[in-house]
Amino acid sequence: MGAKRAAAKPKSRAMKAVAKPKKQAMKKENKRTKAVAGDDDSKKEKEVKKILKIPFARVYPAYIAKVGKRGYAMAEVDQIIKWLTGYSQLKIHCHVTRRSDMETFFKEATKMNPNRRLITGTVCGVRVEEVENKTVRDIRYMDKLIDELAQGKPMEQVLRKP
């Protein structure tokens, strides 16, 4: 075993210096190729899956805390959720206790308000009307409504009417 190693021709310093930049250039090129080949799409898909798996029971108290800083209460958050989803008070709290994920929460909402399409603007730097995934768009609509209430907008303006 030791004889084989000794028989291999050692690289000179000059050869090593040339080989190293070539390897680095190849790595950079591979990264570029992956990005062009749809690496961004897989990142988006992972992000969408991550958003859809967030438990509603984790988001709901955050919404209440957010609007609570402005003097609003749980009743206003519930009013927004009822307007958007068509859920009753009992159904909202049922999803909280069941720890439904956001995907389930919105898939079971069979009476989504058609006026939700009137909601425009950005949430986290993303235009809500341009979100491709329907369920994620509905989540962003809810985020936008809660943000508007937390910013002090009157409930009559938050709940869109044609």
N, C-alpha and C positions, 0 to 999 in steps of 0.2 A: 504494500500500500504506500509506504514511504517512497519507494523507488519511482512510482508513477508521478508523484508530485514533483520530485526533483527533475524528472524528464520534461515537464511542461516548461515552455519558454516564458520566462518572466517578462512582463511588460516594462518598457522603459518609462521614465517619467514623462517624456514627451508624448508617448502613445496614450498614457493615462489622462493627460491634460486634454488631448483631442477627444477621447472617448467620453469623458464626463459631460462636456457641453452638448454632444450629440444625444446622449441619453436624456438630458434635461429638455432639449428641443423636442424630442420624440414624445416625452410626457406631456408637454404643453400642447402639442398637436393632437394627441389623443383626447385631452380634455376639451379642446375646441370641437373636435369631431363629435364627441358625446353630446355636447351642448347643442350642436346643430341638429343632431339626429333625434332630438325629442326629449332630452334629459329634463328640460323645463316642464314638459307635459307630465312626466312622472312625478315631479315635485308638486305640481298643481293638484294632481290626483291624490297624492298623499295628504296634502293640506286640506282638501275637501273632505276626505275620509276622517281626518282628525277633527275637523269642525263638526261633522255629522255625529260623531261619537261622544261629544261633550254632553254630560248629563244635564238635563233641564234643571234639575235640583241644584246644580252648581251655579247656573246662570241667573236663575230667578232671585235668589237673595242678593246677588250683585246688582241687579236692576233696582231692587228695593233700596239698597244702600245708596246707589247713585242718585236716585231722585229724592231720597230722604235728606240729602245734604242741602237741597233746595226747599225743604219744607213740605214736600209731597209725601204721601203715604202709600202703603201697599194697595189701597183701593184704586189709586190712579194707574198703577202698573197693571193691575188686574183689568181695569177698564180698557187699556190699550190692547192687552192680550185677547180679551173677549172680542173687541172690535176687529182685530186682525184675523183671528182663528175661528171665531164663532163658538168657542168653548164656553161652558158655564163655569161658575166659580168652583163648583165641586169637581169638575173635570180638570181644571187647572191644578188644583191641589192633589188630585189623584195622580197626575203625572209627576208631581214633586215627590210624593211618598213612594211611588213605584220606581223612582229614579230613571225615568225614561230618557233615552238619549234624544238629541235635537231632531234627528231623522225621524224617529218614531213619533215624537211630539207633533211634527208638522204633517207626517203622512196620515195620522189619525184625525187631523183637522179637516173635516169634509166640507165645512162651510166657510172657506177662506173668503175674506171680503174682496169683492172685485175692484173696489176703489184703491186697493193697495198699489195698483199700477201707477197711481198718481204720486206716489212717494218717489222723490228724486233727491239727488245729492250724493255726498260721499260719506262712507264709514271706513275708518282706518285707511284712508287714501284711495279707496276703491269706489267707483260710481255704482250705486246699488242697482240701477237699471241696466247695467252692462254685465252683471254677474251671470255666467252661463248656466250653472247648475240651479234648477228651479228651487230646490229646498234651501240651498245656501242663500239664494236671493231672498227667500221668505225670512230667513234668519236675519239677514242684513236689513230687511224692512223693519223688523221688530227692533233691532239695534238702533236704527235711525229714529224711530218714533220715541224710544226711551231717551235717546240723546237730546231730541228736541224738547221733550218735557223737562229734562234735567237742565236745559239751557234757559228755562223759564218761559217757553212758548205756551200760550193758552191752549187748553185741551181742545177747544173748538177748532183751532188751526192744526193741531197735531193729528186729529182724526179727520182724514181727508174726505171731502164731499165734492161731487162733480159740479 
